[in-house]
Amino acid sequence: MRRPLGPFSVSAIGFGAMRLTGPGVFGPPTDRDEALAVLREAVDSGVDHIDTAQFYGPDVVNELIREALHPYPENLILVSKVGASRDRDGRVLSAQEPAQLRQGIEDNLRTLGIDALPVVNLRLIGGSEPDAFFDEQLAAMLSARDDGLIKAIGLSNITSAHLLHALRVTDIACVQNEFHMGNSVSQPVLDECTRRGIAFVPFASLGFGVPGPDAVLGRAAVVDEAVRLGVTPAQVALAWALAVSPTVLLIPGTSSRRHLRENLAASSVHLDDETVRRLSPL
């Protein structure tokens, strides 16, 4: 199952590398050898879309990707993001200024060991409507593309208004917003992406994995469907996300090969239209 990602074509289920760090997406992993093995097995299993960021760690994830996979397969699409940074205590800081976006792109290139990134997402922090500052941010991204540092531009944590505004000045390869069975706030953004054939890449597609009756994986309907199909609740949740739109690309993350295999196997789980409707948020 292949789907478009801007000018590229990738498998519907990729890999989100954020969980390869230590606790709180900060510092090195507890098991470095396992982290490297997860990356190698992902690519060996057909994953050709890896989502990362220089501020994961910071530097940790990109350096793991480089150690595990460089020189990279020609078909591997590395997607990163800019707009945030980390301090020495692990706090997430805003890095939204145009010069900071450019520096973030350059830091990604340095840590990944490449000359150009296929896609970089501009991840917004705050701001519900596009404004003059958003135009300045877009100009920084366009400048990086014109200079050959990135091949395509994506957006993250945005509204439909941001997307429509950005499309007036450039093509958008993908949108990365939170979206899962328990959070459909970004449904209008997904609908716009579907209409325009833009890749929609939900983060937290398993609801951050939080247990409990109100969480994605703890929902009775999800558990019941998993039992009926003989699969796991996580596989049902991922299959649902793939079914809601032909533009959805998934990037489930994990730090273990066992969970990686479980996530990738979700591509073979079929949910009929009635089941998709039943599992969807009201």
Order of alpha helices (4+ residues) and beta strands (2+ residues): beta-beta-beta-alpha-beta-alpha-beta-beta-beta-alpha-beta-alpha-beta-alpha-beta-alpha-beta-alpha-alpha-alpha-alpha
